[in-house]
Amino acid sequence: MTTPRRPGLIRSIAHRLAGDRLALPVEGRLAGFDGATSWLDTEPLTPQGLRGRVVLVDFWTYTCVNWLRTLPYRRAWAAKYADAGLTLVGVHTPEFGFEHDLDNVTAQLRDLGVEYPVAVDNDYAVWRAFDNHFWPALYLADVEGRVRYHHFGEGEYAMTEMAVQQLLLESGADDLDQELVVVEPRGLEVAADWRTLRSPETSLGYAQGARFASAASARFDTGHRYGGAAHLPLNY
Protein backbone atom coordinates (compact mmCIF):
# COMPACT_ATOMS: atom_id res chain seq x y z
CA MET A 1 0.00 0.00 0.00
CA THR A 2 1.22 3.48 -0.82
CA THR A 3 0.10 7.03 -0.10
CA PRO A 4 1.13 10.26 -1.84
CA ARG A 5 4.42 11.73 -0.60
CA ARG A 6 4.22 14.84 1.60
CA PRO A 7 0.38 14.99 1.60
CA GLY A 8 0.41 18.04 3.90
CA LEU A 9 2.38 20.07 1.37
CA ILE A 10 0.17 18.93 -1.50
CA ARG A 11 -2.97 19.85 0.43
CA SER A 12 -1.59 23.29 1.26
CA ILE A 13 -0.83 23.88 -2.42
CA ALA A 14 -4.34 22.71 -3.30
CA HIS A 15 -5.89 25.19 -0.88
CA ARG A 16 -3.79 28.04 -2.22
CA LEU A 17 -4.48 27.29 -5.89
CA ALA A 18 -8.19 26.76 -5.30
CA GLY A 19 -8.32 30.05 -3.44
CA ASP A 20 -6.63 31.81 -6.36
CA ARG A 21 -9.23 30.34 -8.76
CA LEU A 22 -6.91 29.13 -11.49
CA ALA A 23 -8.09 30.09 -14.95
CA LEU A 24 -8.26 26.83 -16.89
CA PRO A 25 -8.24 27.40 -20.66
CA VAL A 26 -11.04 26.33 -22.97
CA GLU A 27 -9.68 23.53 -25.15
CA GLY A 28 -12.80 22.73 -27.16
CA ARG A 29 -16.22 21.14 -26.78
CA LEU A 30 -16.97 17.82 -25.14
CA ALA A 31 -17.30 15.25 -27.93
CA GLY A 32 -20.26 12.88 -28.09
CA PHE A 33 -20.55 9.20 -27.20
CA ASP A 34 -22.83 8.27 -30.09
CA GLY A 35 -20.47 5.59 -31.38
CA ALA A 36 -20.48 3.55 -28.17
CA THR A 37 -21.45 -0.06 -28.94
CA SER A 38 -23.04 -0.48 -25.49
CA TRP A 39 -23.20 1.08 -22.03
CA LEU A 40 -22.60 -0.45 -18.62
CA ASP A 41 -24.09 0.77 -15.32
CA THR A 42 -26.09 3.51 -17.05
CA GLU A 43 -28.42 4.45 -19.84
CA PRO A 44 -26.61 6.07 -22.83
CA LEU A 45 -25.18 9.48 -21.92
CA THR A 46 -24.83 12.57 -24.10
CA PRO A 47 -23.00 15.88 -23.70
CA GLN A 48 -26.36 17.64 -23.75
CA GLY A 49 -27.76 15.40 -21.02
CA LEU A 50 -24.67 16.02 -18.89
CA ARG A 51 -24.98 19.81 -19.02
CA GLY A 52 -24.90 21.24 -15.53
CA ARG A 53 -22.42 18.56 -14.40
CA VAL A 54 -18.63 18.65 -14.43
CA VAL A 55 -17.64 15.65 -16.58
CA LEU A 56 -14.44 13.63 -16.43
CA VAL A 57 -14.03 11.26 -19.42
CA ASP A 58 -11.51 8.47 -18.85
CA PHE A 59 -10.25 6.33 -21.75
CA TRP A 60 -9.05 2.91 -20.63
CA THR A 61 -8.71 -0.75 -21.43
CA TYR A 62 -8.64 -3.34 -18.71
CA THR A 63 -5.26 -4.95 -19.48
CA CYS A 64 -3.40 -1.62 -19.49
CA VAL A 65 -1.20 -1.54 -16.38
CA ASN A 66 -0.72 2.21 -16.79
CA TRP A 67 -4.48 2.68 -16.48
CA LEU A 68 -4.76 0.20 -13.60
CA ARG A 69 -2.37 2.39 -11.61
CA THR A 70 -4.67 5.39 -12.11
CA LEU A 71 -7.82 3.50 -11.09
CA PRO A 72 -7.63 4.14 -7.31
CA TYR A 73 -7.80 7.87 -8.01
CA ARG A 74 -10.64 7.52 -10.53
CA ARG A 75 -12.69 5.53 -8.03
CA ALA A 76 -11.95 7.97 -5.21
CA TRP A 77 -12.85 11.05 -7.29
CA ALA A 78 -16.09 9.49 -8.54
CA ALA A 79 -17.13 8.68 -4.98
CA LYS A 80 -16.04 11.93 -3.34
CA TYR A 81 -17.31 14.49 -5.85
CA ALA A 82 -20.50 12.93 -7.25
CA ASP A 83 -22.76 14.84 -4.87
CA ALA A 84 -20.85 18.06 -5.60
CA GLY A 85 -21.60 17.78 -9.32
CA LEU A 86 -18.97 15.48 -10.92
CA THR A 87 -19.85 12.69 -13.36
CA LEU A 88 -17.05 10.33 -14.33
CA VAL A 89 -17.57 8.50 -17.63
CA GLY A 90 -15.25 5.62 -18.46
CA VAL A 91 -14.70 4.83 -22.14
CA HIS A 92 -13.43 1.27 -22.62
CA THR A 93 -11.63 1.18 -25.96
CA PRO A 94 -10.03 -2.27 -26.42
CA GLU A 95 -6.42 -2.75 -27.43
CA PHE A 96 -6.57 -6.53 -27.93
CA GLY A 97 -9.16 -8.75 -29.54
CA PHE A 98 -10.34 -10.46 -26.35
CA GLU A 99 -11.05 -7.02 -24.81
CA HIS A 100 -13.92 -6.66 -27.29
CA ASP A 101 -15.81 -9.38 -25.39
CA LEU A 102 -18.54 -7.66 -23.39
CA ASP A 103 -18.63 -10.44 -20.82
CA ASN A 104 -14.92 -9.93 -20.17
CA VAL A 105 -15.37 -6.18 -19.73
CA THR A 106 -18.36 -6.65 -17.43
CA ALA A 107 -16.43 -9.13 -15.28
CA GLN A 108 -13.47 -6.76 -15.03
CA LEU A 109 -15.71 -3.88 -13.96
CA ARG A 110 -17.01 -6.02 -11.12
CA ASP A 111 -13.58 -7.34 -10.11
CA LEU A 112 -11.94 -3.89 -10.24
CA GLY A 113 -14.70 -2.09 -8.35
CA VAL A 114 -15.61 0.25 -11.21
CA GLU A 115 -19.05 1.61 -10.31
CA TYR A 116 -19.26 4.69 -12.52
CA PRO A 117 -20.82 4.68 -16.03
CA VAL A 118 -18.81 3.04 -18.82
CA ALA A 119 -19.23 3.43 -22.57
CA VAL A 120 -18.01 0.36 -24.46
CA ASP A 121 -16.16 1.66 -27.52
CA ASN A 122 -15.46 -1.50 -29.51
CA ASP A 123 -15.50 0.33 -32.86
CA TYR A 124 -13.18 3.17 -31.69
CA ALA A 125 -15.88 5.68 -32.63
CA VAL A 126 -15.70 7.60 -29.33
CA TRP A 127 -11.89 7.40 -29.45
CA ARG A 128 -11.95 9.09 -32.87
CA ALA A 129 -14.57 11.65 -31.81
CA PHE A 130 -12.18 12.82 -29.07
CA ASP A 131 -9.18 12.48 -31.42
CA ASN A 132 -7.60 10.43 -28.66
CA HIS A 133 -4.36 8.46 -29.03
CA PHE A 134 -3.52 7.18 -25.56
CA TRP A 135 -4.39 4.76 -22.75
CA PRO A 136 -5.02 6.12 -20.20
CA ALA A 137 -6.30 9.56 -21.14
CA LEU A 138 -8.70 11.88 -19.38
CA TYR A 139 -10.62 14.94 -20.51
CA LEU A 140 -12.33 17.27 -18.04
CA ALA A 141 -15.28 19.42 -19.10
CA ASP A 142 -17.14 22.15 -17.23
CA VAL A 143 -20.89 22.46 -16.73
CA GLU A 144 -21.27 24.16 -20.12
CA GLY A 145 -19.67 21.23 -21.96
CA ARG A 146 -16.34 22.94 -22.60
CA VAL A 147 -13.16 20.87 -22.24
CA ARG A 148 -10.95 22.72 -19.78
CA TYR A 149 -8.21 20.22 -18.89
CA HIS A 150 -6.69 16.95 -20.14
CA HIS A 151 -3.96 14.56 -19.12
CA PHE A 152 -2.39 11.54 -20.81
CA GLY A 153 -0.75 8.66 -18.94
CA GLU A 154 -0.14 8.17 -15.25
CA GLY A 155 0.58 10.82 -12.64
CA GLU A 156 -0.49 14.44 -12.12
CA TYR A 157 -3.13 13.25 -9.68
CA ALA A 158 -2.97 16.33 -7.45
CA MET A 159 -3.17 18.70 -10.43
CA THR A 160 -6.07 16.76 -11.94
CA GLU A 161 -8.02 16.76 -8.69
CA MET A 162 -7.41 20.48 -8.24
CA ALA A 163 -8.77 21.02 -11.76
CA VAL A 164 -11.88 19.03 -10.82
CA GLN A 165 -12.28 21.16 -7.71
CA GLN A 166 -11.80 24.35 -9.70
CA LEU A 167 -14.60 23.52 -12.13
CA LEU A 168 -16.89 22.46 -9.30
CA LEU A 169 -16.23 25.75 -7.51
CA GLU A 170 -16.91 27.64 -10.73
CA SER A 171 -20.25 25.86 -10.96
CA GLY A 172 -21.21 27.09 -7.51
CA ALA A 173 -20.59 23.94 -5.46
CA ASP A 174 -21.09 24.71 -1.78
CA ASP A 175 -18.99 23.41 1.12
CA LEU A 176 -16.59 21.58 -1.19
CA ASP A 177 -14.05 19.50 0.71
CA GLN A 178 -10.76 20.63 -0.85
CA GLU A 179 -8.60 18.05 0.87
CA LEU A 180 -7.06 15.81 -1.78
CA VAL A 181 -7.94 12.13 -1.72
CA VAL A 182 -5.49 9.66 -0.22
CA VAL A 183 -5.59 6.22 -1.82
CA GLU A 184 -4.20 2.82 -0.86
CA PRO A 185 -3.45 0.91 -4.09
CA ARG A 186 -3.03 -2.85 -4.01
CA GLY A 187 -1.59 -5.36 -6.44
CA LEU A 188 -1.39 -4.12 -10.01
CA GLU A 189 -2.72 -0.74 -8.91
CA VAL A 190 0.51 0.07 -7.08
CA ALA A 191 2.60 2.54 -9.10
CA ALA A 192 6.08 1.62 -10.26
CA ASP A 193 9.00 2.94 -8.26
CA TRP A 194 10.28 5.16 -11.06
CA ARG A 195 13.43 6.09 -9.11
CA THR A 196 14.77 2.54 -9.10
CA LEU A 197 13.02 1.02 -12.13
CA ARG A 198 15.45 -0.90 -14.37
CA SER A 199 13.20 -3.18 -16.43
CA PRO A 200 11.61 -1.73 -19.59
CA GLU A 201 7.97 -2.24 -20.47
CA THR A 202 7.15 -5.06 -22.87
CA SER A 203 4.03 -6.60 -24.38
CA LEU A 204 2.93 -10.13 -25.21
CA GLY A 205 2.31 -10.85 -28.88
CA TYR A 206 4.82 -10.52 -31.71
CA ALA A 207 3.42 -7.23 -33.01
CA GLN A 208 4.75 -5.36 -29.99
CA GLY A 209 6.70 -7.95 -28.03
CA ALA A 210 10.46 -7.74 -27.59
CA ARG A 211 13.28 -9.61 -25.83
CA PHE A 212 11.68 -13.01 -26.47
CA ALA A 213 13.64 -15.90 -24.96
CA SER A 214 12.97 -19.50 -25.98
CA ALA A 215 14.86 -22.51 -27.28
CA ALA A 216 12.82 -22.13 -30.50
CA SER A 217 12.30 -19.02 -32.55
CA ALA A 218 8.94 -17.27 -32.43
CA ARG A 219 6.34 -18.58 -34.89
CA PHE A 220 3.82 -16.05 -36.11
CA ASP A 221 0.07 -16.56 -36.63
CA THR A 222 0.10 -20.18 -35.59
CA GLY A 223 -0.19 -22.11 -32.36
CA HIS A 224 3.06 -23.46 -30.96
CA ARG A 225 4.28 -24.89 -27.64
CA TYR A 226 7.45 -23.08 -26.57
CA GLY A 227 10.06 -24.59 -24.30
CA GLY A 228 11.91 -22.64 -21.67
CA ALA A 229 15.28 -21.09 -22.44
CA ALA A 230 18.37 -22.67 -20.89
CA HIS A 231 19.41 -19.21 -19.71
CA LEU A 232 17.17 -16.19 -19.20
CA PRO A 233 19.07 -12.89 -19.57
CA LEU A 234 18.04 -9.81 -17.61
CA ASN A 235 14.78 -8.29 -18.89
CA TYR A 236 14.00 -11.23 -21.24
ABEGO torsion letter per residue (X at the ends): XBBBBGAAAAAAAAAAAAAAGBBBBBAEBBBBAAABABBBGBBBBBAAAABGBBBBBBBBBAABAAAAAAAAAAAAAAAAAAAAGBBBBBBBBBABAAAABAAAAAAAAAAAGBABBBBBBAAGAAAAAAGBABOBBBBBBBAAGBBABBBBEBEGAAAAAAAAAAAAAAAGBBGBBABBBBBBBBEAABBBBAAABABBBBBBEAAABBGBBBABBBBBGBBBBBBBBABBBBGX
